[in-house]
Amino acid sequence: MEKVVTFLLDGEVIQGQEGQSIMQAADKAGKYIPRLCAHKDLTPHGSCRICTVLVNGRPQSACTQPIADGILVESETPKVNQLRTDIIDMLFVEGNHFCMFCEKSGNCELQALAYRFGITAPKYPYQFPQRDVDASHPDIFLDRDRCVLCGRCVRASKELDGKNVFQFVGRGVEKRIAVNSEKGLKDTDADVVDKAISVCPVGAILKKRVGYAVPVGRRLYDHQPIGSASEDETTK
């Protein structure tokens, strides 16, 4: 029998199973913790830090930090939400995100998080990096302009598809998503039905010939803010 663990989340008593992360226990209790790199079907990565919470006063990523008896977790506080807002701001200016032209608009988790936190324009200066676009594959479009380095595609390709199509290369500001062929995505075994293609939270990996099949204004986050939908919808 699994041990029941009891802790406090924003002053509310939450119970979970030993071995669960704070995010898993919170989701089970119906308490949404904002996230971007986390996905219910993938190994926790802790890269985006949008799910940062304070555990006994210290910042931790809720997707990787296991629950423990008696810990005090703070999530919905001005201090924590300001930290999340700053991270979201930086993700926008570190890439080239033009929401009004993006096919993912309305289904984009980064965009939805910005609206949730009241961001209408980033406060930091735009970096406008030079990034490559790979349109070589007959069915898949890879736009690194919009990549936020969440690593979902990397993990999904390995863990769910049994492949190794995507990986990180470079370090620091030079870090980017690469594919396992010098000739581009067309020379890989990537398939349009791969989970790695559908788990991207932004518009970095798109299926060709299905653009705007659902018009903007009728998409998931056009109807309800991220976090107000079911767990399956908010974590895809």
C-alpha positions as CSV (number, residue, x, y, z in Angstrom):
1,M,0.0,0.0,0.0
2,E,1.4,3.4,-1.0
3,K,2.1,5.8,1.8
4,V,-0.1,8.9,2.0
5,V,1.8,12.2,2.2
6,T,0.2,15.3,3.6
7,F,1.5,18.8,3.0
8,L,0.3,22.4,2.7
9,L,-0.2,24.2,-0.6
10,D,-1.0,27.9,-0.2
11,G,-2.4,27.1,3.3
12,E,-4.6,24.2,2.1
13,V,-4.0,20.7,3.2
14,I,-3.2,18.4,0.2
15,Q,-2.7,14.7,0.2
16,G,-0.7,12.7,-2.3
17,Q,1.1,9.5,-2.7
18,E,4.8,9.0,-1.8
19,G,6.9,9.5,-4.9
20,Q,4.6,12.0,-6.5
21,S,5.9,15.5,-7.4
22,I,4.3,18.6,-6.1
23,M,2.7,19.2,-9.5
24,Q,1.3,15.7,-9.7
25,A,-0.3,15.9,-6.2
26,A,-1.6,19.4,-7.0
27,D,-3.1,18.3,-10.3
28,K,-4.8,15.4,-8.5
29,A,-6.2,17.8,-6.0
30,G,-7.5,20.2,-8.7
31,K,-4.9,22.9,-8.0
32,Y,-3.3,24.2,-11.2
33,I,0.4,25.1,-11.1
34,P,1.5,27.0,-14.3
35,R,3.9,25.0,-16.4
36,L,5.4,24.9,-19.9
37,C,8.0,22.1,-20.2
38,A,6.0,19.7,-18.1
39,H,3.8,17.1,-19.8
40,K,1.8,14.3,-18.1
41,D,3.2,11.7,-20.5
42,L,6.9,12.7,-20.2
43,T,9.7,12.5,-17.7
44,P,9.9,15.8,-15.7
45,H,12.6,18.1,-17.0
46,G,12.5,21.2,-14.9
47,S,13.9,23.4,-17.7
48,C,11.4,26.2,-18.1
49,R,11.0,27.0,-14.3
50,I,7.5,28.5,-14.8
51,C,6.3,25.9,-12.3
52,T,8.6,27.3,-9.6
53,V,7.1,27.2,-6.1
54,L,8.6,28.0,-2.7
55,V,9.1,24.9,-0.6
56,N,9.7,26.0,3.0
57,G,10.8,29.3,1.6
58,R,13.2,28.0,-1.1
59,P,12.5,28.0,-4.8
60,Q,11.9,24.6,-6.4
61,S,10.4,23.3,-9.7
62,A,7.1,21.7,-8.9
63,C,7.4,19.2,-11.7
64,T,10.6,17.6,-10.2
65,Q,10.3,18.3,-6.5
66,P,8.8,15.3,-4.6
67,I,6.2,15.9,-1.9
68,A,7.1,15.2,1.7
69,D,5.1,15.3,4.9
70,G,4.7,18.7,6.5
71,I,6.3,20.8,3.8
72,L,4.9,24.3,3.2
73,V,4.5,25.0,-0.5
74,E,3.7,28.5,-1.8
75,S,2.5,28.9,-5.4
76,E,-0.2,31.6,-5.8
77,T,1.7,34.4,-4.1
78,P,2.7,37.8,-5.5
79,K,6.4,36.9,-5.2
80,V,6.1,33.6,-7.0
81,N,3.8,35.0,-9.7
82,Q,6.2,37.9,-10.4
83,L,9.0,35.4,-10.9
84,R,6.8,33.5,-13.4
85,T,5.9,36.7,-15.2
86,D,9.6,37.6,-15.6
87,I,10.4,34.1,-17.0
88,I,7.5,34.3,-19.5
89,D,8.7,37.8,-20.5
90,M,12.2,36.6,-21.1
91,L,10.9,33.6,-23.2
92,F,9.2,36.0,-25.5
93,V,12.1,38.4,-26.1
94,E,14.7,35.5,-26.4
95,G,12.8,34.2,-29.5
96,N,10.9,35.6,-32.4
97,H,7.3,35.3,-31.4
98,F,4.8,37.0,-33.7
99,C,1.5,35.8,-32.3
100,M,-0.6,37.6,-34.9
101,F,1.0,35.6,-37.7
102,C,1.5,32.2,-35.9
103,E,-0.7,29.2,-36.8
104,K,-0.5,28.2,-33.1
105,S,-2.2,31.3,-31.9
106,G,-5.1,30.4,-29.6
107,N,-3.6,26.9,-28.9
108,C,-0.1,28.2,-27.8
109,E,0.6,27.5,-24.2
110,L,3.2,30.3,-24.0
111,Q,0.7,32.8,-25.3
112,A,-2.0,31.5,-23.0
113,L,0.4,31.9,-20.0
114,A,1.1,35.5,-21.0
115,Y,-2.6,36.3,-21.0
116,R,-3.0,34.5,-17.7
117,F,-0.3,36.7,-16.1
118,G,-1.6,39.9,-17.7
119,I,1.3,40.3,-20.1
120,T,0.4,42.3,-23.2
121,A,3.9,43.4,-24.2
122,P,7.3,42.2,-22.7
123,K,9.2,44.7,-20.5
124,Y,12.6,43.5,-21.7
125,P,14.2,44.5,-25.0
126,Y,13.7,42.0,-27.9
127,Q,16.8,40.1,-28.9
128,F,15.7,39.2,-32.4
129,P,18.0,36.2,-32.8
130,Q,18.9,34.7,-36.1
131,R,17.4,31.2,-36.2
132,D,17.1,28.6,-38.9
133,V,13.8,27.3,-40.3
134,D,13.6,23.7,-41.6
135,A,10.8,23.2,-44.1
136,S,12.5,20.2,-45.8
137,H,10.2,17.5,-44.5
138,P,7.1,16.9,-46.7
139,D,4.7,16.9,-43.7
140,I,6.5,18.7,-40.8
141,F,7.7,22.3,-40.4
142,L,10.4,23.2,-37.9
143,D,10.5,26.9,-36.9
144,R,13.3,27.5,-34.4
145,D,12.2,31.2,-34.1
146,R,9.4,30.0,-31.8
147,C,11.3,27.3,-29.9
148,V,11.5,27.9,-26.1
149,L,13.9,24.9,-25.5
150,C,11.3,23.1,-23.3
151,G,12.6,19.7,-24.5
152,R,9.2,18.2,-24.9
153,C,10.1,17.0,-28.5
154,V,13.4,15.6,-27.3
155,R,11.8,13.5,-24.6
156,A,8.7,12.5,-26.6
157,S,10.9,11.3,-29.5
158,K,12.9,9.1,-27.2
159,E,10.3,8.0,-24.6
160,L,7.1,7.7,-26.7
161,D,8.2,7.3,-30.3
162,G,11.3,5.2,-29.6
163,K,13.4,7.4,-31.9
164,N,16.0,10.1,-31.4
165,V,15.0,12.7,-34.0
166,F,15.4,15.8,-31.8
167,Q,18.3,16.8,-29.4
168,F,19.8,19.9,-28.0
169,V,23.1,21.2,-29.4
170,G,25.2,24.2,-28.3
171,R,25.5,25.9,-25.0
172,G,24.2,29.1,-23.4
173,V,22.7,31.5,-26.0
174,E,23.8,29.2,-28.8
175,K,21.7,26.3,-27.5
176,R,19.1,25.1,-30.0
177,I,17.1,22.2,-31.2
178,A,18.7,20.0,-33.8
179,V,17.7,16.9,-35.7
180,N,19.7,13.7,-36.2
181,S,20.7,14.4,-39.8
182,E,22.9,17.0,-41.4
183,K,20.5,17.2,-44.3
184,G,17.6,18.4,-42.2
185,L,14.3,17.0,-41.0
186,K,13.6,15.4,-44.4
187,D,16.4,12.9,-43.9
188,T,15.2,11.7,-40.5
189,D,12.7,9.1,-39.6
190,A,10.3,11.7,-38.2
191,D,6.7,11.0,-39.0
192,V,3.8,13.4,-38.8
193,V,2.0,11.0,-36.4
194,D,4.9,11.0,-34.0
195,K,4.1,12.2,-30.5
196,A,7.2,14.5,-30.7
197,I,5.3,16.5,-33.3
198,S,2.1,17.1,-31.3
199,V,3.6,17.8,-27.8
200,C,5.3,21.1,-28.8
201,P,3.6,23.8,-26.6
202,V,4.3,26.6,-29.1
203,G,4.5,27.0,-32.9
204,A,8.0,25.6,-33.3
205,I,6.9,22.2,-34.7
206,L,3.9,22.3,-37.0
207,K,2.1,19.8,-39.3
208,K,1.9,21.0,-42.9
209,R,-1.4,21.4,-44.8
210,V,-3.6,21.7,-41.7
211,G,-3.0,25.4,-40.9
212,Y,-6.0,27.3,-39.6
213,A,-8.4,24.3,-40.0
214,V,-9.8,25.6,-36.7
215,P,-10.0,29.4,-37.1
216,V,-8.5,31.7,-34.6
217,G,-11.2,32.7,-32.2
218,R,-12.4,29.1,-31.9
219,R,-9.4,27.5,-30.4
220,L,-8.8,26.1,-26.9
221,Y,-7.4,29.1,-25.2
222,D,-9.7,31.5,-27.1
223,H,-12.5,29.9,-25.0
224,Q,-11.0,29.6,-21.6
225,P,-7.7,30.6,-19.9
226,I,-5.0,28.0,-19.5
227,G,-5.4,26.2,-16.2
228,S,-9.2,26.5,-16.2
229,A,-9.5,23.5,-18.5
230,S,-9.2,19.8,-17.5
231,E,-5.8,18.4,-16.8
232,D,-5.8,16.6,-20.2
233,E,-6.4,19.8,-22.1
234,T,-3.9,22.0,-20.2
235,T,-1.1,19.5,-20.5
236,K,-2.1,18.0,-23.8
